[in-house]
Structure formats: C-alpha cells, structure tokens
C-alpha cells in the first residue's frame, strides 16, 4: 500500500476493531480495497466499509461523536455530513491526514431495496482475515460477487468477473444461486457463470447489445 493509504487503513481498522470490541458495533470492509485479494489488482483511493450501529442502539449522531474523538475529519462539516447520512445511510469523511476518503455505509435492516439488503446479508457471513498486517473483518467472496452484481456498474461487473474467474471452484454456488434470486439479480449471476471471461462481452450481453 502507498504510505498515506496504509496510515488511513491502519487508523480506520484500529477504530472499527475497538468499537466492535467495546461497544458491539459490528463492521466489515467492502469495495475497492478488497479487489487485490478477491479480483484483479487496481488502484483505489477510497476505503469502503459497512457498520451496524442501529442494532446496538447507536445512531448517526452518536457515531459521529465517536469519529470526532478518534481524529477523523468531515469533508465539509459534520452537521452537513450527518444530514446527508440520515437520508442515504452513507457517511463520507477523511482520515487524520485529511487525504484518504472513507465511504461508511450503515446497515438498514428495514429497507427492501436490494442495494440496502446486501448489507445485513453480508454481515451474517463476514470473514476474518489478516490484511495489510491487521486482523479485520471483510465481506465473504460470495457476498463480494453479489454486491458487485447488485450495484452493476462496468467496474463492478469487471470486479465480480475477476473474483469468479479466480475463485469459481471454491465459491458456494448454492448460496450464490439462492441469494441472487432473493436480490433479483438472477440474470446477472447467470451470465457470470456462463463462461464469459471478457468484461466487455459480459456487460454488453447484460445490456442486450
């Protein structure tokens, strides 16, 4: 990792590990930071993760107080960040260098949107790994694939395909089949397992091109 990114990673993982240990706030890492271990290496500037604050009677405002005490910084100001987060269940902020941005997703157990349902699904099957020299929780390979298919951008499909090609023999296909139906992404999953090994071909077929 680049040194500034490594420092930000250490800061956020140390924070997340501590609040889970002391307050019971569970978390797991998602997104681009996992590409190097689940898909194909590419540069990422952000660190994405999911937290479950509501299950332990915390809210966005009390969570922001924890961030303030641990040397994290708002992109603009915390009041604005709080208002946006309450609307979209995503809080964005900086590390103590004010260089690396964090995308902090909140688990919403009540939402029926597939974009929100993937959060609690992933929490149930998170896995413990040593990453960057730190023990931390990350989304499972299967839920990594599913989340990429849910969000559905070109880079998302590329990442999902990379993970499938790299780990298809060890992935739990029964689980993938079941959850893809629940999330209504059977077509995306069907294309993924069809044998396509080119991201452009995969994306074009999905678009009907």
BAFI-3210 file (N, C-alpha, C; in Angstrom, 3 decimals, decimal comma, padded with zeros to 6 digits):
// residues 209
n [1|2|3|4|5|6|7|8|9|10|11|12|13|14|15|16|17|18|19|20|21|22|23|24|25|26|27|28|29|30|31|32|33|34|35|36|37|38|39|40|41|42|43|44|45|46|47|48|49|50|51|52|53|54|55|56|57|58|59|60|61|62|63|64|65|66|67|68|69|70|71|72|73|74|75|76|77|78|79|80|81|82|83|84|85|86|87|88|89|90|91|92|93|94|95|96|97|98|99|100|101|102|103|104|105|106|107|108|109|110|111|112|113|114|115|116|117|118|119|120|121|122|123|124|125|126|127|128|129|130|131|132|133|134|135|136|137|138|139|140|141|142|143|144|145|146|147|148|149|150|151|152|153|154|155|156|157|158|159|160|161|162|163|164|165|166|167|168|169|170|171|172|173|174|175|176|177|178|179|180|181|182|183|184|185|186|187|188|189|190|191|192|193|194|195|196|197|198|199|200|201|202|203|204|205|206|207|208|209]
n.u [000,835|000,413|002,004|000,433|-002,118|-001,864|-001,540|-004,050|-005,646|-004,777|-005,596|-008,450|-009,176|-008,191|-009,833|-012,404|-012,152|-011,856|-014,317|-016,056|-015,206|-015,521|-018,047|-019,741|-020,379|-020,675|-018,738|-017,642|-015,259|-015,579|-015,852|-013,486|-011,026|-010,760|-010,294|-007,720|-007,347|-009,527|-010,108|-008,813|-005,799|-006,061|-005,855|-007,136|-008,688|-010,266|-011,608|-013,866|-016,543|-018,828|-021,080|-022,884|-024,757|-027,291|-028,349|-027,260|-028,270|-027,157|-026,894|-026,653|-025,710|-024,555|-022,616|-021,034|-019,934|-018,147|-016,367|-015,309|-013,887|-011,856|-010,142|-010,957|-012,040|-014,485|-015,742|-016,880|-018,497|-019,478|-022,203|-023,537|-022,704|-023,954|-026,698|-026,939|-026,173|-028,224|-030,230|-029,393|-028,025|-025,261|-022,113|-019,589|-016,172|-012,916|-009,580|-007,090|-005,102|-006,401|-006,636|-007,258|-010,339|-013,192|-015,854|-018,593|-020,924|-024,184|-025,897|-029,158|-031,734|-034,427|-034,988|-036,229|-034,951|-032,713|-030,172|-029,753|-030,355|-028,260|-026,416|-027,048|-027,123|-024,479|-023,228|-023,846|-022,213|-019,621|-016,008|-012,966|-009,787|-006,212|-005,085|-003,081|-001,392|-003,015|-005,532|-008,816|-012,330|-013,945|-016,044|-017,434|-016,200|-018,327|-020,364|-019,102|-019,053|-021,856|-022,624|-021,297|-022,644|-025,152|-024,787|-023,764|-022,274|-019,913|-017,270|-017,908|-018,993|-016,720|-015,040|-016,538|-016,484|-013,747|-013,299|-014,897|-013,625|-011,196|-011,738|-013,744|-013,973|-014,044|-016,115|-019,312|-021,763|-024,427|-025,316|-024,880|-026,709|-029,149|-029,223|-028,950|-031,399|-033,092|-032,309|-032,988|-031,234|-030,775|-030,312|-027,922|-026,210|-026,485|-025,257|-022,701|-021,849|-021,830|-019,576|-018,374|-015,490|-014,677|-014,926|-016,164|-017,760|-019,473|-020,791|-021,980|-023,755|-025,460|-026,629|-027,972|-026,771]
n.v [-001,199|002,284|004,790|006,826|005,849|003,446|004,349|005,514|003,258|001,736|003,448|003,473|000,738|000,080|001,718|000,655|-001,983|-001,497|-000,241|-002,293|-004,215|-002,856|-001,610|-003,193|-002,699|-003,952|-004,566|-004,610|-004,755|-003,570|-003,217|-001,429|-001,769|-004,447|-005,604|-006,396|-008,806|-010,364|-010,107|-008,585|-006,774|-003,307|000,278|002,032|004,752|005,236|004,005|001,602|000,597|-001,221|-000,637|-001,664|000,075|000,540|-001,752|-001,886|000,195|002,677|005,765|007,856|010,370|009,873|008,146|009,758|011,385|009,599|009,352|011,949|012,031|010,351|011,423|011,787|013,474|015,743|016,011|018,422|019,738|018,384|018,556|018,856|016,481|014,650|015,117|014,354|011,670|010,592|010,567|008,975|006,858|006,706|007,745|010,017|010,726|011,999|010,680|011,124|012,499|013,958|013,207|010,640|009,269|007,977|005,764|005,169|002,897|002,365|-000,271|-001,069|-002,546|-002,563|-001,771|-002,549|-002,380|-003,707|-002,719|-001,955|-004,268|-005,993|-005,338|-006,307|-009,001|-009,528|-009,089|-011,305|-013,287|-012,449|-012,531|-013,349|-012,028|-011,631|-008,659|-006,422|-006,583|-006,418|-007,852|-008,238|-007,738|-008,764|-008,669|-011,736|-013,823|-014,659|-012,823|-010,526|-010,844|-010,875|-008,300|-006,693|-007,394|-006,444|-003,617|-002,983|-001,387|-000,839|-001,266|-002,637|-005,062|-005,987|-006,435|-008,408|-010,476|-010,943|-012,008|-014,290|-015,779|-016,246|-017,624|-019,521|-022,280|-022,672|-021,174|-020,880|-022,088|-022,790|-021,045|-018,593|-018,870|-018,951|-016,435|-014,633|-014,904|-013,950|-011,299|-010,532|-010,654|-012,638|-012,853|-011,459|-013,044|-015,463|-014,879|-014,452|-017,012|-018,317|-018,705|-016,639|-014,705|-012,173|-008,879|-006,809|-008,192|-009,485|-007,275|-006,095|-008,121|-008,176|-005,728|-006,169|-005,802]
n.w [000,000|-000,667|001,315|002,619|002,256|003,601|006,230|006,678|006,417|008,606|010,678|010,421|010,598|013,131|014,678|014,043|014,947|017,665|018,423|017,903|019,718|022,187|022,124|020,712|018,063|015,023|012,032|008,573|005,911|002,558|-001,057|-003,193|-001,887|-001,424|-003,841|-004,589|-003,252|-003,891|-006,585|-009,393|-009,241|-008,790|-008,731|-005,942|-004,313|-002,156|000,990|001,765|003,893|006,036|008,706|011,637|013,393|014,448|015,612|018,100|019,485|018,827|016,985|014,045|014,873|017,439|016,620|014,981|016,943|018,071|015,943|015,830|018,243|017,663|015,838|013,146|010,153|008,793|005,398|004,566|006,770|009,956|010,600|008,134|006,948|008,627|008,132|005,435|005,636|007,186|005,380|003,175|004,269|004,191|005,109|004,558|005,049|006,137|006,778|009,441|008,170|006,399|003,736|002,629|001,689|003,361|002,756|004,423|005,049|006,384|007,955|007,111|008,352|007,761|005,180|001,914|-000,448|-002,853|-002,835|-000,241|001,166|000,779|002,692|005,494|004,756|004,003|006,461|008,006|007,022|007,103|007,028|008,754|008,310|007,769|006,783|005,155|007,313|009,518|011,580|010,535|009,731|006,781|003,838|002,599|-000,124|-001,744|-001,099|-001,849|-004,649|-005,125|-004,212|-006,043|-008,375|-007,727|-007,576|-010,102|-012,047|-014,794|-013,854|-011,527|-012,538|-013,803|-011,600|-010,236|-012,125|-012,221|-009,650|-009,811|-011,882|-010,690|-008,310|-008,742|-008,334|-005,613|-004,618|-003,023|-004,692|-004,411|-002,443|-003,768|-005,868|-004,465|-003,058|-005,158|-006,407|-004,386|-004,351|-006,830|-009,031|-010,856|-013,614|-014,022|-012,465|-013,822|-016,287|-015,345|-014,533|-016,919|-018,409|-019,714|-020,198|-020,622|-019,634|-021,138|-022,993|-021,231|-020,040|-022,284|-023,151|-020,996|-021,259|-023,537|-025,968]
ca.u [000,000|001,054|002,163|-000,703|-003,249|-001,597|-001,826|-005,507|-006,170|-004,482|-006,441|-009,865|-009,344|-007,994|-011,068|-013,513|-011,912|-012,078|-015,737|-016,732|-014,810|-016,000|-019,440|-020,539|-020,736|-020,034|-018,344|-016,827|-014,738|-016,145|-015,422|-012,251|-009,859|-010,685|-010,052|-006,414|-007,385|-010,671|-010,275|-007,555|-005,249|-006,216|-005,704|-008,337|-008,327|-011,166|-011,766|-015,306|-016,883|-020,215|-021,210|-024,240|-024,887|-028,658|-028,630|-026,752|-028,875|-026,453|-027,447|-025,617|-025,119|-023,645|-021,489|-020,168|-019,179|-017,023|-015,403|-014,647|-012,950|-010,787|-009,304|-011,434|-012,435|-015,567|-015,372|-017,233|-018,700|-020,172|-023,659|-023,967|-022,467|-024,983|-027,978|-026,876|-026,110|-029,548|-031,079|-028,950|-027,331|-023,852|-021,366|-018,267|-015,289|-011,484|-008,677|-006,463|-004,245|-007,357|-006,238|-007,974|-011,778|-013,899|-017,284|-019,089|-022,324|-024,891|-026,852|-030,567|-032,433|-035,830|-035,130|-036,490|-034,121|-031,616|-028,937|-029,641|-030,472|-026,972|-025,665|-027,224|-026,765|-023,030|-022,809|-024,023|-021,182|-018,314|-014,903|-011,819|-008,538|-005,101|-004,982|-002,202|-000,774|-004,016|-006,688|-010,021|-013,490|-014,223|-017,137|-017,021|-016,057|-019,650|-021,092|-018,381|-019,595|-023,262|-022,728|-020,865|-023,739|-026,242|-024,521|-023,928|-021,525|-018,952|-016,179|-018,463|-019,051|-015,338|-014,565|-017,256|-015,966|-012,394|-013,415|-015,446|-012,600|-010,092|-012,129|-015,018|-014,005|-014,269|-017,287|-020,529|-022,699|-025,784|-025,589|-024,972|-027,979|-030,238|-029,265|-029,179|-032,850|-033,674|-031,968|-033,467|-030,111|-030,513|-029,762|-026,520|-025,479|-026,491|-024,206|-021,412|-021,454|-021,995|-018,281|-017,820|-014,283|-014,361|-015,861|-016,943|-018,788|-020,429|-021,576|-022,785|-024,864|-026,402|-027,328|-028,684|-026,085]
ca.v [000,000|003,598|005,083|007,579|004,919|002,487|005,019|005,647|001,908|001,388|004,262|003,082|-000,630|000,143|002,303|-000,289|-003,103|-001,042|-000,017|-003,597|-004,860|-002,128|-001,174|-004,187|-002,223|-004,841|-003,939|-005,385|-003,992|-003,896|-002,303|-001,482|-002,196|-005,911|-006,069|-007,047|-010,178|-011,097|-009,966|-008,213|-005,575|-001,998|001,367|002,596|005,889|005,280|002,799|001,410|-000,391|-001,259|-000,778|-001,930|000,875|000,579|-002,955|-001,696|001,433|003,899|006,431|008,541|011,457|009,328|007,555|010,871|011,794|008,662|009,717|013,191|011,727|009,497|012,164|011,769|014,817|015,804|016,555|019,836|019,867|017,204|018,740|018,535|015,050|013,937|015,239|013,518|010,266|010,171|010,405|007,916|005,810|006,699|008,848|010,160|011,560|011,837|010,200|012,227|013,254|014,655|012,835|009,439|009,350|006,770|005,622|004,416|002,516|001,894|-001,348|-000,714|-003,834|-002,425|-001,432|-003,633|-002,154|-004,672|-002,011|-001,938|-005,630|-006,668|-005,023|-007,330|-010,316|-009,640|-009,123|-012,663|-014,214|-011,788|-013,440|-012,746|-012,244|-010,716|-007,837|-005,289|-006,753|-006,261|-008,738|-007,435|-008,388|-008,372|-009,413|-013,015|-013,798|-014,764|-011,563|-009,566|-011,026|-010,454|-006,841|-006,112|-007,592|-005,554|-002,217|-003,109|-000,573|-001,601|-001,706|-003,651|-006,328|-006,410|-006,977|-009,665|-011,472|-011,274|-012,894|-015,567|-016,500|-016,590|-018,483|-020,184|-023,662|-022,715|-020,381|-021,616|-021,774|-022,894|-019,775|-017,562|-019,075|-018,594|-015,004|-013,884|-014,902|-013,054|-009,921|-010,339|-010,458|-013,957|-012,706|-011,094|-014,221|-016,432|-014,502|-014,616|-018,426|-018,890|-018,966|-015,408|-014,282|-010,813|-007,944|-006,067|-009,099|-009,669|-006,049|-005,908|-009,084|-007,743|-004,563|-006,582|-005,275]
ca.w [000,000|-000,600|002,736|003,160|002,258|004,669|007,504|006,780|006,640|009,998|011,551|010,398|011,103|014,581|015,216|013,887|015,856|019,041|018,721|017,958|020,974|023,363|022,011|019,999|016,723|014,055|010,770|007,633|004,774|001,247|-002,105|-003,957|-001,111|-001,459|-005,204|-004,692|-002,729|-004,428|-008,027|-010,034|-008,615|-009,415|-007,772|-005,344|-003,463|-001,007|001,799|001,981|004,919|006,500|010,157|012,128|014,621|014,974|016,400|019,469|019,988|018,451|015,813|013,271|015,661|018,459|015,889|014,571|018,132|018,168|014,897|016,251|019,329|017,147|014,885|011,767|009,740|007,795|004,092|004,704|008,208|010,474|010,552|006,766|006,749|009,376|007,427|004,230|006,057|007,655|004,199|002,259|005,034|003,798|005,706|003,959|005,868|005,881|007,822|010,177|007,253|005,530|002,379|002,195|001,983|003,766|002,461|005,577|004,837|007,571|007,700|007,296|008,393|007,367|003,766|000,967|-001,629|-002,966|-002,533|001,216|001,705|000,704|003,911|006,529|004,205|004,103|007,863|008,536|006,529|007,052|007,341|009,434|007,584|008,021|005,576|005,415|008,623|010,572|011,599|010,333|009,124|005,392|003,220|002,011|-001,580|-002,360|-000,937|-002,695|-006,000|-005,145|-004,084|-007,315|-009,331|-007,314|-007,925|-011,535|-012,997|-015,593|-012,986|-010,623|-013,264|-014,009|-010,321|-009,979|-013,056|-011,780|-008,487|-010,284|-012,634|-009,790|-007,187|-009,023|-007,845|-004,164|-004,245|-002,661|-005,774|-003,894|-001,766|-004,806|-006,575|-003,554|-002,756|-006,402|-006,605|-003,387|-004,713|-008,200|-009,956|-011,449|-014,973|-013,869|-011,986|-014,904|-017,233|-014,682|-014,507|-018,259|-019,017|-020,285|-019,496|-021,057|-019,001|-022,133|-023,516|-020,135|-019,882|-023,493|-023,134|-019,966|-021,813|-024,735|-027,156]
c.u [000,873|000,975|000,976|-001,948|-003,093|-001,908|-003,328|-006,150|-005,956|-005,384|-007,873|-010,061|-009,158|-009,239|-012,216|-013,364|-012,230|-013,558|-016,531|-016,441|-015,475|-017,489|-020,336|-020,992|-019,974|-019,767|-017,784|-016,426|-015,359|-015,416|-014,031|-011,046|-009,671|-010,360|-008,746|-006,424|-008,509|-010,765|-008,924|-007,089|-005,521|-006,115|-007,055|-007,924|-009,162|-011,081|-013,240|-015,539|-018,325|-020,208|-022,676|-024,435|-026,260|-028,980|-028,157|-027,154|-027,991|-027,179|-026,333|-024,949|-024,165|-022,418|-020,509|-019,352|-017,975|-015,942|-014,620|-013,562|-011,749|-010,072|-009,656|-012,011|-013,553|-015,053|-015,708|-017,371|-019,555|-021,687|-024,208|-023,817|-023,546|-026,320|-028,020|-026,924|-027,466|-030,493|-030,688|-028,209|-025,893|-023,194|-019,972|-017,430|-013,837|-010,755|-008,001|-005,442|-005,073|-007,006|-007,099|-009,431|-012,323|-015,351|-017,847|-020,589|-022,926|-025,887|-028,250|-031,382|-033,849|-036,028|-035,350|-035,675|-032,978|-030,279|-028,689|-029,650|-029,143|-026,144|-025,818|-026,919|-025,261|-022,534|-022,858|-022,861|-019,810|-017,225|-013,732|-010,552|-007,452|-004,867|-004,142|-001,553|-001,728|-005,099|-007,946|-011,124|-013,707|-015,430|-016,607|-016,881|-017,425|-020,414|-020,407|-018,930|-021,020|-023,401|-022,310|-021,962|-024,926|-025,987|-024,345|-023,265|-020,523|-017,820|-016,652|-018,504|-017,653|-014,777|-015,222|-016,710|-014,561|-012,398|-013,912|-014,374|-011,483|-010,478|-013,337|-015,103|-014,304|-015,471|-018,483|-021,624|-024,150|-026,214|-025,763|-026,293|-029,147|-030,346|-029,468|-030,667|-033,522|-033,455|-032,382|-032,346|-029,735|-029,876|-028,270|-025,686|-025,409|-025,423|-022,827|-020,937|-021,517|-020,673|-017,674|-016,586|-013,820|-015,378|-016,730|-018,065|-019,887|-021,362|-022,483|-023,971|-025,915|-027,253|-028,137|-028,079|-025,534]
c.v [001,254|004,083|005,841|006,704|003,909|003,091|005,152|004,296|001,484|002,165|003,744|001,666|-000,666|000,687|001,300|-001,497|-002,710|-000,857|-001,324|-004,280|-004,188|-001,817|-002,167|-003,757|-003,061|-004,114|-004,994|-004,490|-004,495|-003,074|-002,515|-001,978|-003,713|-006,465|-006,850|-008,480|-011,008|-011,060|-009,691|-006,883|-004,335|-000,947|001,818|003,681|005,960|003,975|002,698|000,358|-000,204|-001,388|-000,980|-001,207|000,736|-000,619|-002,839|-000,321|002,670|004,503|007,208|009,647|010,932|008,695|008,642|011,384|010,879|009,001|010,969|012,908|010,920|010,096|011,922|013,139|014,779|016,340|018,044|020,165|018,697|017,338|018,376|017,041|014,219|013,960|014,350|012,041|009,752|009,913|009,182|006,769|005,595|007,947|008,868|011,111|011,214|011,219|011,389|013,001|014,176|014,450|011,691|009,519|007,979|006,852|004,634|004,149|001,996|000,808|-000,884|-002,000|-003,759|-002,210|-002,674|-003,491|-003,158|-004,022|-001,945|-003,344|-006,374|-006,435|-006,059|-008,742|-010,544|-009,751|-010,538|-013,580|-013,558|-012,755|-012,658|-013,058|-011,324|-009,952|-006,611|-005,354|-006,617|-007,320|-007,887|-008,281|-007,856|-009,157|-010,715|-012,880|-013,813|-013,449|-010,415|-009,625|-010,493|-008,944|-006,146|-006,259|-006,697|-004,136|-002,028|-002,146|-001,417|-002,125|-002,764|-005,018|-006,881|-007,056|-008,318|-010,783|-011,909|-012,237|-014,271|-016,396|-016,999|-017,661|-019,373|-021,604|-023,742|-021,896|-021,286|-021,261|-021,885|-021,612|-018,648|-017,654|-018,576|-017,080|-014,175|-013,834|-013,931|-011,588|-009,566|-009,949|-011,802|-013,836|-012,375|-012,301|-015,300|-016,141|-014,736|-016,064|-019,094|-019,213|-017,756|-015,002|-012,890|-009,853|-007,182|-006,929|-009,309|-008,463|-005,828|-006,870|-008,693|-006,583|-004,923|-006,079|-006,436]
c.w [000,000|000,846|003,330|003,245|003,393|006,037|007,730|007,067|008,091|010,949|011,589|010,931|012,619|015,268|015,181|014,812|017,301|019,344|018,672|019,288|022,184|023,330|021,284|018,620|015,694|012,739|009,826|006,469|003,484|000,188|-002,651|-003,196|-001,161|-002,841|-005,302|-004,171|-003,331|-005,950|-008,669|-009,467|-009,453|-008,325|-007,250|-004,363|-002,194|-000,222|002,169|003,062|005,359|008,016|010,527|013,461|015,266|015,862|017,842|020,008|019,852|017,252|015,131|014,072|016,734|017,808|015,444|015,756|018,343|017,144|015,282|017,290|018,852|015,943|013,419|011,438|008,699|006,471|004,036|006,187|008,671|010,428|009,175|006,491|007,431|008,645|006,187|004,608|006,518|006,487|003,378|002,949|004,550|004,364|005,098|004,804|005,563|007,075|008,503|009,355|006,362|004,052|001,846|002,638|002,351|003,322|003,475|005,396|006,144|007,188|008,054|007,204|007,825|005,868|002,906|-000,317|-001,673|-002,625|-001,028|001,808|001,692|001,965|005,006|006,045|004,358|005,532|008,428|008,158|006,412|007,500|007,924|008,647|008,135|006,728|005,901|006,781|009,789|010,447|011,478|009,707|007,716|004,890|002,631|000,496|-002,265|-002,265|-001,668|-004,118|-006,083|-005,071|-005,372|-008,376|-009,000|-007,801|-009,428|-012,492|-013,767|-014,721|-011,998|-011,295|-013,515|-012,748|-010,008|-010,857|-012,656|-010,607|-008,910|-010,988|-011,721|-008,764|-007,468|-008,468|-006,351|-003,709|-003,959|-003,670|-005,331|-003,212|-002,785|-005,556|-005,727|-003,367|-004,022|-006,732|-005,645|-003,756|-006,142|-009,160|-010,599|-012,825|-014,911|-013,430|-013,066|-015,937|-016,635|-014,750|-015,880|-018,947|-019,700|-019,491|-019,910|-020,443|-019,991|-022,703|-022,477|-020,040|-021,087|-023,539|-022,108|-020,467|-023,060|-026,015|-027,993]
res [x|x|x|x|x|x|x|x|x|x|x|x|x|x|x|x|x|x|x|x|x|x|x|x|x|x|x|x|x|x|x|x|x|x|x|x|x|x|x|x|x|x|x|x|x|x|x|x|x|x|x|x|x|x|x|x|x|x|x|x|x|x|x|x|x|x|x|x|x|x|x|x|x|x|x|x|x|x|x|x|x|x|x|x|x|x|x|x|x|x|x|x|x|x|x|x|x|x|x|x|x|x|x|x|x|x|x|x|x|x|x|x|x|x|x|x|x|x|x|x|x|x|x|x|x|x|x|x|x|x|x|x|x|x|x|x|x|x|x|x|x|x|x|x|x|x|x|x|x|x|x|x|x|x|x|x|x|x|x|x|x|x|x|x|x|x|x|x|x|x|x|x|x|x|x|x|x|x|x|x|x|x|x|x|x|x|x|x|x|x|x|x|x|x|x|x|x|x|x|x|x|x|x|x|x|x|x|x|x]
***
